[in-house]
Amino acid sequence: MWTCDCGGGSVSVEVLIEYKFKMRWLRVWLLVILSTLSWASQDCKHKTSCSGCIQTPNCMWCTKSGNFTDDDGKRLERCIMRTDTFVPKWRTTCGEDNVFEPQNYFEMIVNEELTQAGVVAGSGSSGGIGVGGSESGEAVVQMKPQRVSMKLRVQETNSMQVTFRQAEDYPVDLYYLMDLSKSMEDDKESLSKLGTLLAEEMQKITKNFKLGFGSFVDKVVMPYVSTVPEKLVAPCKGCEAPYGFRNALPLTDNAEAFAKEVQQAPVSGNLDAPEGGFDAIMQAIVCQDHINWRQEARRLLVFSTDAGFHYAGDGKLGGIVKPNDGECHMDLKGEYYTYSTLQDYPSVSQINQVAKEHKINLIFAVTAEQASVYHRLSLMVEGSSYGELTANSSNVVELVKGEYNKITSKVELKDNATAPVTIRYFSKCMGGTEKETSVCQGLRVGDEVEFRAEVTVEECPKDRNKWRQLISIYPVGLRESLTIDLEMVCDCPCERPGNEGYIVKAEECSFHGTYQCGVCECDPNFLGNNCECGVHTQWGTGNFDDSTCRETNTSAICSGRGTCTCGQCKCKDREEPDEVVDGKFCECTNFLCNRYNSSLCSGPDQGTCVCNKCVCKEGWTGEACNCETSVTNCANPETGEICSNEGVCECNRCKCRETVDGRYSGKLCEDCPTCRGKCIPFKACVQCQVFETGEFSPEECIANCTLFNATTVPVAVAGKNERFCSFYDENDCRFKFVYWYAKNEDPHVRVQQTLECPAKLDILGIVLGVIGAIVAVGLALLLMWKVLTTIHDRREFARFEKERMMARWDTGENPIYKQATSTFKNPMYGGGK
């Protein structure tokens, strides 16, 4: 590492480089901040009303009555930036009591402490395996603060801390909603056996647990369900009558009742593959009293199926066109859905809306075939998740437990803020650096997480009723929330009727306007700082005509740089004292001229800006006075020609012309690389004079080639200001020459004395060589064929000899050989007699 001795200590070069880098970026940020402040300051001064002023960040307004001027009588701006260097004097002139500078306001209204570990929300017992469920007892607090009050100016942010900690034994309501079409019969058997186990596993997580059960099939109309009379009674073997949704068991802490109800629940059947699950989900969520959802509980709705779902619009297939109203429609017993055949299925957005409103955590427990569909659905419903069931739902306990752990190990903050209010969230979660996020994961019971919420009002709504809003920040899936009483600071008290600074038909406004916050708001058809111009005033009659403030019929009033007061333009003052707007129509400025190298009219030494145009000083011309009138840089010092007569001199620089042959270039347009020049005209004369060839005969050569006499050189090489030419003659021989012009304009030509001719080809040798090569290749192929066939024949003969030698028997030893003789025995023959 390099170091330098810096007066008693050494500093590494790396440190110096890093310091230099940081200082450079610091300068950049300072420039950005200064430019932003300059823009904001300029923006403040353009505001003509108190409300418009305070709706601009960092601006404040002077409500002083009468003319607001300084000691010199110069009119002061009523709206300026808080950080303006002129603020102290401005405050003194206005008077502190007249300065309206609203500040942001924040106050805690309710800030109860978080529930300590081990405190249970409610206690009690009842028969059955489940424990808890009583609504009495201390309420659990998992989020603080609970309510705040806030006043905000436009585009000014207020930050606040939001703390969340998950309490132990937080109440849990689990409602199991099951598809009971015929294909789910084996799943029902598994669930009835696992009901008690499910309760026991959930009690390990929380002792305050309730369990409920409901089922669904589909709408009892064609084409979803067969309406043949006997099918309406029993759509399939061993099936009960079809139905839309049935609330079989409201939430209870009796797990045995759950298992019994599931066991007794009858299966049914339908025709098409999708089911009416959305009808069931809607009723299970909105029918709070029938399901017995508890207010202070984490609500889980487990939706189990092996099929898809019908959604809004599908009801038209069965002649049902009335949209789903999102209301509860259960019978008097709270058991069956009564509007199944009267209104359409809900939409995905309706399911999301009611789930978000009632803080329901939907868990889609589906088979592998439907997993991808319900995974996409879970992304559209807030607080939902999905998991895969086995073929007979035997893993339902582990699935519910796992999905519950996923839900409780994550906290996600959301809000119901709408435009123009925006809320951004920042958190360190469980450590590390702070980053912008509204989600923290990997939490356990008792872990405390802090969020920083930044609330910003982007603009003031046009509707005054929206200047006060109630906004909720809530953790997804829980009923707890932080309520923000937000008031937007969008106007000034002196702009409200009844305030002492609000005077209707005020004398200050010529009795034709309302005096508010120190300025006049004129009545319709009246103009001017004091509403002195308009209809039926003492200064004239008829409608106010602003045509005298327009340079043309289509021009802006006072060119957009002033105000029209009683028919005359009053030009606005500029921020910079050196910048001036003037003219009858405020059409002239001394700062809107052309610039060169960021300098107005190339700087004061070359020109000045007069009424939007540059007036150049002697020796300069052009729109930005950036062109010299001198031609010294364009003249050839030897001949005095301007741009070699091949261009024009502009701004003391040659602008070369372009011809059909090519474009001239160079400082003095002395070169034209693409031009053909005199190469072609000189070609015939060079051939006849030097080589006595070409199109001219000797007589024609003497008659036509009088312009120059070519000289020969060993090698033709072009020098400065010379052109090189090269051609091929009728024998394909190349000849070269160079030409140039002397001061007397006569051409001089140097010709290379030797021709560059291609070497002659030996045609006979080439032909004989090709024939010999063909014959040699043929003989080689024949020889190769002969060798290969000889080798093959010898191999075949050797194999034959080998097989013959291996034979171990002849015809006498052949076991299957028989001689050509027959032997007969006479049974009556007695033996030789």
C-alpha positions in Angstrom: 0.0 0.0 0.0 1.4 3.4 -0.9 1.4 6.1 1.8 2.4 9.7 2.0 3.9 11.7 4.8 1.4 14.3 5.7 2.9 16.4 8.5 3.5 13.9 11.3 1.4 11.1 10.0 1.0 8.9 7.0 -2.2 8.6 5.0 -2.7 5.7 2.6 -3.3 6.6 -1.1 -6.5 4.4 -0.9 -7.8 6.6 1.9 -7.0 9.7 -0.1 -8.7 8.3 -3.2 -11.8 7.3 -1.2 -11.9 10.8 0.4 -11.6 12.5 -3.0 -14.4 10.2 -4.3 -16.7 11.1 -1.4 -16.0 14.8 -1.7 -16.8 14.6 -5.4 -20.2 13.0 -4.7 -20.8 15.5 -1.9 -20.4 18.3 -4.3 -22.8 16.6 -6.7 -25.4 16.2 -4.0 -24.9 19.8 -2.9 -25.6 21.0 -6.4 -28.7 18.8 -6.6 -30.0 20.2 -3.3 -29.2 23.8 -4.3 -31.0 23.4 -7.6 -34.0 21.8 -5.9 -34.2 24.6 -3.4 -33.9 27.1 -6.2 -36.7 25.5 -8.1 -38.9 25.3 -4.9 -38.2 28.9 -4.1 -39.3 29.9 -7.6 -42.4 27.7 -7.4 -43.4 29.4 -4.1 -43.3 32.9 -5.6 -45.7 31.9 -8.4 -48.5 31.1 -5.9 -51.2 33.8 -5.7 -53.4 32.4 -2.9 -52.7 31.2 0.6 -54.1 27.7 -0.1 -52.0 27.3 -3.2 -48.9 28.4 -1.2 -49.3 26.0 1.7 -50.0 23.2 -0.8 -46.5 23.7 -2.0 -43.7 22.0 0.1 -41.7 24.4 2.4 -43.7 27.5 1.4 -45.3 30.0 3.9 -47.7 32.9 3.4 -48.1 36.4 4.6 -51.7 37.4 5.5 -50.8 41.1 6.3 -53.6 43.4 5.2 -53.0 46.1 2.6 -50.0 46.4 0.2 -47.1 44.2 1.2 -44.0 46.2 0.3 -40.5 46.7 1.6 -38.9 50.0 2.8 -38.2 51.0 -0.7 -41.8 50.5 -1.8 -41.0 47.4 -3.8 -43.8 44.9 -3.8 -42.9 41.7 -1.9 -44.0 38.2 -2.7 -46.6 36.9 -0.2 -45.5 33.3 -0.6 -41.9 32.4 -0.2 -39.8 29.4 0.8 -38.9 28.7 4.4 -35.2 28.5 3.7 -35.0 31.6 1.5 -32.2 33.9 2.5 -34.7 36.8 2.5 -36.9 35.1 5.2 -35.8 37.1 8.3 -36.4 40.5 6.6 -39.6 39.1 5.1 -40.9 38.0 8.5 -40.1 41.3 10.0 -42.0 43.2 7.3 -45.0 40.8 7.4 -45.1 40.6 11.2 -44.9 37.2 13.0 -48.6 37.3 13.7 -49.4 37.5 10.0 -47.1 34.6 8.9 -49.1 31.4 8.2 -46.7 28.5 8.3 -48.7 25.3 9.2 -46.6 22.5 10.6 -47.2 18.8 10.5 -48.8 17.4 13.6 -48.7 13.9 15.2 -50.3 12.6 18.4 -50.8 9.2 20.0 -54.5 8.6 20.8 -54.5 5.0 21.9 -51.2 3.2 22.6 -51.8 0.1 24.8 -48.9 -2.1 25.6 -48.5 -5.4 23.8 -49.7 -8.5 25.5 -47.0 -10.3 27.5 -46.1 -13.9 26.7 -48.3 -16.4 28.4 -51.4 -14.2 28.6 -54.4 -16.0 27.0 -57.2 -14.1 25.4 -60.2 -15.6 27.2 -60.4 -18.7 29.2 -62.9 -21.4 29.9 -63.7 -25.0 29.2 -66.4 -27.2 27.9 -67.0 -30.8 27.2 -64.9 -32.4 24.5 -61.3 -32.5 23.6 -61.0 -28.8 22.7 -60.2 -26.2 25.4 -61.1 -22.5 25.6 -63.3 -20.4 23.5 -64.9 -18.2 26.0 -65.3 -14.6 24.9 -64.7 -13.2 28.3 -61.2 -12.3 29.5 -58.5 -9.8 28.6 -58.2 -8.9 24.9 -54.9 -9.7 23.2 -52.9 -6.7 21.9 -50.4 -7.7 19.2 -50.0 -4.3 17.5 -49.3 -0.8 18.8 -50.1 2.0 18.6 -53.8 1.4 18.0 -54.9 5.0 17.1 -53.1 8.2 16.1 -54.0 11.6 14.9 -52.1 13.3 12.1 -52.1 16.6 10.2 -50.0 16.7 7.0 -49.1 19.2 4.4 -48.9 18.2 0.8 -45.7 16.3 -0.2 -44.4 16.4 3.3 -43.8 13.0 4.9 -44.5 12.0 8.5 -42.9 8.8 10.0 -44.1 6.7 12.9 -43.2 3.4 14.5 -45.5 0.4 14.3 -44.7 -2.6 16.6 -46.0 -6.1 16.2 -45.6 -9.1 18.5 -47.5 -12.4 18.1 -49.0 -13.5 21.4 -49.1 -17.0 22.8 -52.3 -19.0 22.7 -53.9 -16.6 20.4 -57.4 -17.8 19.6 -57.8 -19.8 16.4 -61.0 -20.6 14.5 -60.7 -23.3 11.9 -63.6 -24.0 9.6 -63.1 -27.0 7.3 -65.1 -26.6 4.0 -65.1 -29.8 2.0 -66.1 -30.8 -1.5 -68.5 -33.8 -0.9 -69.0 -34.9 -4.5 -68.7 -38.6 -5.1 -64.9 -38.4 -6.0 -64.2 -37.1 -2.4 -65.8 -40.0 -0.6 -62.5 -41.6 0.5 -61.2 -38.2 1.6 -64.3 -37.8 3.9 -63.5 -41.1 5.6 -59.9 -40.0 6.2 -61.0 -36.6 7.6 -63.5 -38.2 10.0 -60.7 -40.4 11.4 -58.3 -37.5 11.6 -60.7 -34.9 13.2 -59.6 -35.6 16.8 -55.9 -35.7 15.7 -56.4 -32.3 14.0 -57.8 -30.8 17.2 -54.9 -32.3 19.3 -52.2 -30.9 17.0 -53.8 -27.4 16.9 -54.0 -27.4 20.7 -50.2 -27.8 20.8 -50.0 -24.5 19.0 -52.9 -22.7 20.9 -55.2 -23.9 23.7 -57.9 -21.5 22.5 -59.1 -23.4 19.4 -62.4 -24.0 17.7 -63.3 -26.3 14.8 -66.2 -26.3 12.4 -67.3 -28.2 9.3 -69.2 -27.4 6.1 -69.6 -29.0 2.7 -70.7 -28.1 -0.8 -71.5 -29.7 -4.2 -73.0 -27.3 -6.9 -76.0 -25.4 -8.0 -79.0 -27.7 -8.4 -79.8 -26.7 -12.0 -78.8 -28.0 -15.4 -76.1 -28.3 -16.7 -74.3 -28.6 -13.3 -76.6 -31.2 -11.8 -79.0 -33.6 -13.5 -82.6 -32.5 -13.0 -84.1 -35.8 -13.8 -86.5 -36.5 -10.9 -84.8 -39.7 -9.7 -81.3 -38.1 -10.1 -82.4 -35.2 -7.9 -83.1 -37.8 -5.2 -80.0 -39.9 -5.7 -77.6 -38.7 -8.5 -75.3 -41.7 -8.0 -75.2 -45.0 -6.1 -75.0 -44.4 -2.4 -75.4 -40.6 -2.9 -77.8 -38.1 -1.2 -79.6 -35.3 -2.9 -77.4 -32.5 -4.3 -77.1 -29.1 -2.7 -75.1 -25.9 -2.9 -73.6 -25.3 0.5 -74.4 -26.9 3.9 -73.1 -25.5 7.3 -72.9 -28.9 9.0 -71.2 -27.9 12.2 -70.7 -24.3 13.4 -67.4 -23.6 15.2 -67.1 -25.5 18.4 -64.4 -26.7 20.8 -65.8 -30.3 20.6 -63.5 -32.3 18.3 -65.6 -35.5 18.8 -68.7 -33.6 17.4 -66.5 -32.6 14.4 -65.4 -36.2 13.7 -69.0 -37.4 14.0 -70.4 -34.8 11.7 -67.8 -35.5 9.1 -68.5 -39.2 9.3 -72.3 -38.7 8.9 -72.0 -36.2 6.1 -73.5 -37.7 2.9 -71.8 -37.5 -0.4 -73.6 -36.4 -3.5 -72.9 -36.0 -7.2 -73.0 -33.5 -10.1 -72.4 -33.5 -13.9 -69.6 -31.2 -14.8 -66.0 -31.2 -13.5 -65.9 -27.7 -11.7 -67.7 -27.4 -8.4 -69.6 -24.6 -6.7 -66.9 -23.9 -4.1 -67.0 -20.1 -4.5 -70.7 -20.1 -3.4 -69.6 -22.0 -0.3 -66.6 -19.8 0.4 -68.7 -16.7 0.2 -71.3 -17.9 2.6 -68.8 -19.4 5.0 -67.1 -16.0 5.2 -70.0 -13.5 5.3 -72.4 -15.6 7.5 -70.5 -14.6 10.7 -73.3 -15.5 13.1 -74.1 -18.8 11.5 -70.5 -20.0 11.4 -69.8 -18.5 14.9 -66.6 -16.7 13.9 -65.1 -15.0 16.9 -64.1 -11.3 16.7 -60.7 -11.7 18.4 -59.4 -14.8 16.7 -57.2 -15.9 13.8 -59.7 -17.2 11.3 -58.7 -20.2 9.1 -60.9 -21.4 6.3 -59.6 -24.7 4.9 -61.1 -25.4 1.4 -60.6 -29.0 0.3 -61.4 -30.3 -3.2 -60.1 -32.3 -6.1 -61.7 -30.2 -8.8 -61.8 -26.7 -10.2 -64.3 -24.0 -9.5 -67.1 -22.0 -11.1 -66.8 -18.3 -11.0 -68.8 -15.2 -11.9 -70.5 -15.5 -15.4 -70.7 -19.3 -15.3 -74.2 -19.1 -13.9 -75.5 -18.0 -17.3 -75.1 -21.6 -18.5 -77.9 -22.4 -16.1 -80.0 -19.3 -16.8 -78.8 -17.5 -13.7 -78.0 -13.9 -14.6 -78.3 -12.1 -11.3 -74.9 -11.2 -9.9 -73.8 -12.4 -6.5 -74.5 -9.8 -3.9 -71.9 -10.9 -1.4 -74.5 -11.2 1.4 -75.5 -14.1 3.7 -78.4 -16.2 2.5 -78.8 -19.1 4.9 -82.1 -20.7 6.0 -83.6 -20.1 9.4 -81.6 -22.9 10.9 -78.4 -21.6 9.4 -77.7 -24.9 7.6 -78.4 -24.5 3.9 -77.6 -21.8 1.3 -81.0 -20.7 -0.1 -79.9 -18.4 -3.0 -77.8 -21.1 -4.8 -80.2 -21.2 -7.8 -81.2 -17.5 -7.6 -77.8 -15.7 -8.1 -74.6 -16.2 -9.9 -71.3 -17.5 -8.5 -69.0 -14.8 -6.9 -66.0 -13.5 -8.7 -62.4 -13.8 -7.6 -62.3 -10.1 -6.6 -65.4 -10.6 -4.5 -63.8 -13.5 -2.7 -60.7 -11.4 -2.1 -62.8 -8.5 -0.9 -64.8 -10.4 1.7 -61.7 -12.4 2.9 -59.8 -9.1 3.4 -62.8 -7.4 5.1 -63.4 -10.3 7.5 -59.7 -11.2 8.0 -60.0 -14.7 6.8 -56.9 -16.8 6.1 -57.9 -19.1 3.2 -56.0 -22.4 2.9 -56.7 -24.2 -0.4 -56.0 -27.9 0.4 -56.2 -29.5 -3.1 -55.0 -32.6 -5.0 -51.8 -32.4 -7.1 -53.8 -32.2 -10.4 -55.4 -28.9 -9.2 -52.4 -27.4 -7.4 -51.3 -25.1 -10.1 -54.7 -23.6 -10.5 -55.2 -22.9 -6.8 -51.6 -21.7 -6.5 -52.5 -18.9 -8.9 -55.8 -18.3 -7.1 -53.9 -17.9 -3.8 -51.9 -15.1 -5.3 -55.1 -13.2 -6.0 -56.7 -13.6 -2.6 -55.1 -11.6 0.3 -53.9 -13.8 3.1 -54.4 -17.1 1.3 -52.1 -20.1 0.7 -52.3 -23.5 -0.8 -51.1 -27.1 -0.1 -51.3 -30.5 -1.9 -53.5 -33.3 -0.5 -52.7 -36.9 -1.0 -55.2 -39.1 -2.9 -57.3 -39.7 0.2 -56.5 -36.6 2.2 -54.6 -38.6 4.8 -52.0 -35.7 5.2 -54.6 -33.1 6.0 -53.4 -32.7 9.6 -49.8 -32.0 8.6 -51.0 -29.8 5.8 -53.1 -27.6 8.0 -50.4 -27.5 10.7 -47.8 -26.6 8.1 -49.8 -23.9 6.4 -50.8 -22.4 9.8 -47.1 -22.2 10.8 -46.4 -20.4 7.5 -49.1 -17.9 8.2 -48.1 -17.2 11.7 -44.3 -17.1 10.9 -44.9 -14.1 8.6 -46.3 -10.6 9.3 -47.4 -8.4 6.4 -48.7 -4.9 6.9 -51.2 -3.5 4.5 -53.5 -0.4 4.5 -56.6 0.9 2.9 -55.1 4.2 1.9 -56.2 5.5 -1.5 -54.9 8.3 -3.7 -53.6 10.9 -2.9 -52.3 9.3 0.3 -49.4 6.9 0.1 -47.8 4.9 2.8 -44.3 3.3 2.6 -43.0 0.7 5.0 -39.4 0.2 6.3 -38.1 -2.5 8.7 -35.0 -4.3 9.9 -37.3 -7.3 10.6 -35.2 -9.5 13.0 -31.9 -7.7 12.4 -29.7 -6.4 9.7 -30.1 -3.1 7.9 -33.3 -1.2 7.4 -34.9 -1.7 4.0 -38.2 -0.8 2.4 -40.6 -3.7 3.0 -43.9 -4.4 4.6 -43.2 -8.1 5.2 -41.1 -9.9 7.8 -40.8 -13.7 7.8 -39.2 -16.4 10.0 -41.0 -15.2 13.1 -41.8 -17.2 16.2 -44.3 -16.6 19.0 -43.0 -13.8 21.1 -40.8 -12.2 18.5 -41.2 -8.4 18.3 -40.9 -6.6 14.9 -40.8 -2.9 14.3 -41.9 -1.1 11.2 -41.5 2.5 10.2 -44.4 3.8 8.2 -44.0 7.0 6.1 -47.3 8.7 5.4 -47.4 11.2 2.5 -50.2 13.3 1.0 -49.3 13.7 -2.7 -51.9 16.4 -3.4 -55.1 17.9 -2.0 -58.3 16.3 -3.4 -60.7 18.6 -5.2 -63.5 17.3 -2.9 -63.1 19.0 0.5 -64.9 16.1 2.1 -61.8 14.0 1.4 -59.5 16.3 3.3 -60.2 14.2 6.4 -59.8 10.5 6.2 -59.7 7.4 8.4 -56.9 5.1 7.3 -56.3 1.6 8.7 -52.9 -0.2 8.8 -53.4 -3.9 9.6 -51.5 -7.2 9.7 -52.9 -9.5 7.0 -55.3 -12.1 8.5 -55.8 -10.4 11.9 -58.5 -8.1 13.0 -56.2 -5.8 14.9 -55.3 -2.5 13.2 -53.8 1.0 13.6 -56.3 3.7 12.8 -54.9 7.0 11.5 -57.1 10.1 11.8 -55.6 12.1 8.9 -56.3 15.7 8.3 -54.8 17.2 5.1 -53.6 20.8 5.5 -55.1 22.2 2.2 -56.4 25.7 3.0 -55.9 28.6 5.4 -58.3 29.8 8.1 -58.5 33.2 6.5 -60.0 31.6 3.4 -63.0 30.3 5.4 -66.2 32.4 5.8 -66.5 33.8 9.3 -62.8 34.4 9.8 -61.8 38.0 10.4 -59.5 37.8 7.4 -62.4 36.8 5.1 -64.4 39.9 3.9 -67.0 39.6 1.1 -67.4 42.7 -1.2 -64.4 44.3 0.4 -63.4 47.9 -0.2 -59.9 46.6 -0.8 -61.3 44.7 -3.8 -63.2 47.6 -5.2 -66.4 46.0 -3.8 -66.1 43.4 -6.6 -64.3 40.6 -4.8 -63.6 38.8 -1.5 -60.7 39.9 0.5 -59.0 36.9 2.1 -55.6 36.3 3.5 -54.4 39.7 2.3 -55.3 39.3 -1.4 -58.4 39.7 -3.5 -60.3 36.9 -5.1 -62.3 38.8 -7.7 -65.9 38.1 -8.6 -66.6 36.6 -12.1 -65.8 39.0 -15.0 -63.5 41.2 -12.8 -59.7 41.3 -12.9 -56.8 43.1 -11.4 -55.0 43.1 -8.1 -57.9 45.1 -6.6 -60.6 43.8 -9.0 -60.6 47.2 -10.6 -61.2 46.0 -14.1 -64.4 44.4 -15.3 -68.1 44.7 -16.1 -70.0 47.9 -15.2 -67.1 49.5 -13.2 -66.3 53.2 -12.9 -63.4 52.7 -15.3 -65.4 51.5 -18.3 -68.4 49.6 -19.5 -68.8 46.3 -21.4 -66.9 43.1 -21.0 -63.2 43.4 -20.2 -61.2 43.0 -23.4 -57.8 41.4 -23.1 -57.0 41.6 -26.8 -54.8 44.7 -26.1 -52.6 42.4 -24.0 -52.0 39.9 -26.9 -49.5 40.4 -29.6 -51.6 38.3 -32.0 -55.0 36.7 -31.8 -53.3 33.3 -30.9 -50.7 34.7 -28.5 -50.8 34.1 -24.8 -51.8 37.1 -22.6 -48.7 39.2 -22.1 -46.7 36.4 -23.7 -47.2 34.3 -20.6 -44.7 36.5 -18.8 -47.0 39.0 -17.2 -50.5 39.9 -16.2 -53.1 42.0 -18.0 -54.2 44.8 -15.8 -56.9 47.0 -17.3 -55.8 46.4 -20.8 -52.0 46.8 -20.2 -49.4 44.2 -19.6 -47.6 44.2 -16.3 -44.4 42.1 -16.7 -43.4 39.8 -13.9 -40.2 40.3 -12.0 -37.5 37.7 -12.4 -35.7 35.8 -9.6 -32.4 37.0 -10.9 -32.0 40.8 -10.8 -30.0 40.9 -14.0 -32.8 39.2 -16.0 -35.4 41.6 -17.4 -38.8 41.1 -19.1 -40.1 44.1 -21.0 -41.9 45.2 -24.1 -45.6 46.2 -24.7 -46.6 42.5 -24.5 -43.8 41.3 -22.3 -42.4 39.8 -25.4 -38.8 40.8 -24.9 -36.2 39.3 -22.6 -32.5 39.6 -22.1 -32.0 36.0 -21.2 -33.8 33.9 -23.9 -31.3 34.3 -26.7 -29.2 31.5 -28.2 -26.3 30.2 -26.2 -22.9 28.8 -27.3 -20.8 26.8 -24.9 -23.4 27.6 -22.2 -22.8 31.3 -22.6 -25.5 33.7 -23.7 -24.7 35.1 -27.1 -21.2 33.5 -26.7 -20.4 35.8 -23.8 -20.4 39.6 -23.4 -17.2 39.9 -25.4 -18.9 38.7 -28.6 -22.6 39.7 -28.2 -25.5 40.9 -26.1 -29.1 39.7 -25.8 -31.6 42.3 -26.9 -35.3 41.3 -27.1 -34.6 37.5 -27.5 -32.0 38.0 -30.2 -28.3 38.3 -30.1 -26.7 41.6 -31.2 -23.2 40.7 -32.2 -20.2 42.9 -31.7 -17.7 43.8 -34.5 -15.9 40.8 -35.8 -18.6 38.3 -34.9 -21.8 37.1 -36.5 -24.3 34.2 -36.3 -27.4 33.4 -34.2 -25.3 33.1 -31.1 -22.5 35.5 -32.2 -20.2 32.5 -32.3 -18.9 33.0 -35.9 -15.9 35.2 -36.8 -16.4 37.5 -39.8 -12.7 37.2 -40.8 -11.6 34.8 -43.6 -8.0 34.5 -42.7 -8.3 30.8 -41.9 -10.0 30.1 -45.2 -7.3 31.7 -47.5 -4.5 29.6 -49.2 -1.3 31.4 -48.1 0.4 30.6 -51.5 -2.4 31.4 -54.0 -4.7 33.5 -51.9 -7.7 31.3 -53.0 -10.6 31.1 -50.6 -11.3 27.4 -49.8 -9.5 26.4 -53.0 -12.6 27.7 -54.9 -14.3 24.5 -53.8 -16.3 25.8 -50.9 -17.4 28.9 -48.9 -16.0 30.4 -45.8 -18.3 30.4 -42.8 -17.3 31.4 -39.3 -13.7 31.7 -40.6 -13.8 28.0 -41.6 -14.2 26.4 -45.0 -17.4 24.6 -45.7 -16.5 22.4 -48.7 -18.9 21.8 -51.6 -20.2 18.4 -52.8 -20.2 17.6 -56.5 -21.6 14.7 -58.5 -18.1 13.2 -58.5 -17.5 13.4 -54.8 -17.1 15.7 -51.7 -14.2 18.0 -51.2 -12.5 18.0 -47.8 -9.5 19.4 -46.0 -8.9 22.6 -44.1 -9.0 24.5 -47.4 -11.1 22.1 -49.4 -8.0 21.1 -51.2 -8.7 17.4 -51.4 -11.4 15.2 -52.9 -10.6 11.5 -52.2 -13.8 10.3 -54.0 -13.5 12.6 -57.1 -12.4 11.1 -60.3 -10.3 14.1 -61.2 -8.3 14.0 -64.5 -7.3 10.4 -64.4 -9.7 9.3 -67.2 -9.1 12.3 -69.5 -5.3 11.8 -69.2 -5.4 8.0 -69.7 -5.4 7.9 -73.6 -2.7 10.5 -73.9 -0.4 8.7 -71.4 -0.8 5.5 -73.3 0.0 6.9 -76.7 2.8 9.2 -75.5 4.7 6.6 -73.4 3.6 3.1 -74.5 2.3 3.9 -78.1 -0.9 1.9 -77.4 -4.5 2.8 -76.7 -7.2 4.4 -78.7 -5.1 7.2 -80.3 -2.9 6.6 -83.3 0.4 8.5 -83.4 -1.2 11.2 -85.6 -4.2 11.5 -83.3 -1.9 11.6 -80.2 0.0 14.6 -81.6 -3.2 16.4 -82.5 -5.1 15.7 -79.2 -2.5 15.5 -76.5 -1.1 19.0 -76.5 -2.0 19.8 -72.8 1.0 18.1 -71.3 4.1 16.0 -72.2 4.4 13.0 -70.0 7.8 12.1 -68.4 8.8 8.6 -67.3 10.1 7.6 -63.9 11.1 4.2 -62.5 8.2 4.2 -59.9 5.1 6.5 -59.9 4.4 7.6 -56.4 2.1 10.5 -55.5 3.5 13.3 -53.4 1.8 16.2 -51.7 -1.0 17.8 -53.7 -0.6 15.1 -56.4 -3.1 12.5 -57.6 -2.3 8.9 -58.4 -4.0 7.1 -61.3 -3.9 3.4 -62.3 -5.4 1.6 -65.3 -5.3 -1.7 -67.3 -4.7 -1.8 -71.0 -6.1 -4.2 -73.6 -3.4 -6.8 -72.7 -4.3 -6.7 -69.0 -1.1 -4.8 -68.3 -1.3 -2.2 -65.5 0.2 1.3 -66.1 0.5 4.0 -63.4 1.0 7.7 -63.5 0.8 10.8 -61.2 -0.3 14.3 -62.1 -0.4 17.6 -60.4 -0.9 21.3 -61.3 1.7 24.0 -61.1 1.0 27.6 -60.2 0.4 28.4 -63.9 -2.4 25.8 -63.9 -0.6 23.6 -66.4 -0.7 19.8 -65.6 2.4 17.8 -65.1 2.4 14.0 -65.6 4.9 11.4 -64.4 4.4 7.9 -65.8 5.9 4.7 -64.5 8.1 3.4 -67.3 7.4 -0.3 -66.9 4.1 -2.1 -67.4 2.9 -4.6 -64.8 1.8 -7.5 -66.9 0.5 -10.8 -65.6 2.7 -13.9 -66.1 1.9 -16.1 -69.2 0.3 -19.5 -68.6 1.7 -22.8 -70.1 -1.6 -24.1 -71.5 -0.1 -27.3 -72.9 1.6 -28.2 -69.7 -1.6 -27.6 -67.7 -3.6 -29.9 -70.1 -1.0 -32.7 -70.0 -0.7 -32.4 -66.2 -4.5 -32.8 -65.8 -4.6 -35.8 -68.1 -1.6 -37.4 -66.3 -3.3 -36.8 -63.0 -6.5 -38.5 -64.1 -4.6 -41.5 -65.5 -2.6 -41.8 -62.3 -5.7 -41.7 -60.1 -7.4 -44.3 -62.2 -4.4 -46.7 -62.0 -4.2 -46.2 -58.3 -7.8 -47.0 -57.9 -7.5 -50.2 -60.0 -4.4 -51.3 -58.0 -6.2 -50.7 -54.8 -9.2 -52.8 -56.0 -6.9 -55.6 -57.0 -5.1 -55.7 -53.7 -8.4 -55.7 -51.7 -10.0 -58.5 -53.8 -6.8 -60.6 -53.5 -6.7 -60.2 -49.7 -10.4 -61.1 -49.5 -10.0 -64.3 -51.6 -7.0 -65.5 -49.5 -8.9 -65.0 -46.3 -11.9 -67.1 -47.7 -9.6 -69.9 -48.8 -7.8 -70.0 -45.5 -11.1 -70.2 -43.7 -12.1 -73.1 -45.9 -8.9 -75.0 -45.3 -9.3 -74.5 -41.6 -12.8 -76.0 -41.6 -11.7 -78.9 -43.7 -8.8 -79.8 -41.3 -11.1 -79.7 -38.4 -13.4 -82.4 -39.7 -12.8 -85.7 -37.6 -14.8 -88.3 -39.5 -15.2 -89.8 -43.0 -18.1 -91.6 -44.6 -17.2 -94.9 -42.7 -17.5 -93.2 -39.4 -20.5 -91.2 -40.1 -23.0 -92.2 -37.4 -25.9 -91.5 -39.6 -24.5 -93.3 -42.6 -26.4 -96.5 -43.9 -25.3 -98.9 -46.6 -27.5 -99.4 -49.6 -28.4 -103.1 -48.6 -31.5 -104.6 -47.0 -31.5 -107.7 -44.7 -34.7 -109.9 -44.2 -35.3 -112.7 -41.8 -37.8 -115.5 -42.5 -39.6 -116.5 -39.3 -40.5 -119.8 -40.9 -37.1 -120.7 -41.8 -35.9 -123.7 -39.7 -32.3 -123.4 -39.9 -30.9 -124.9 -43.2 -33.4 -127.6 -43.9 
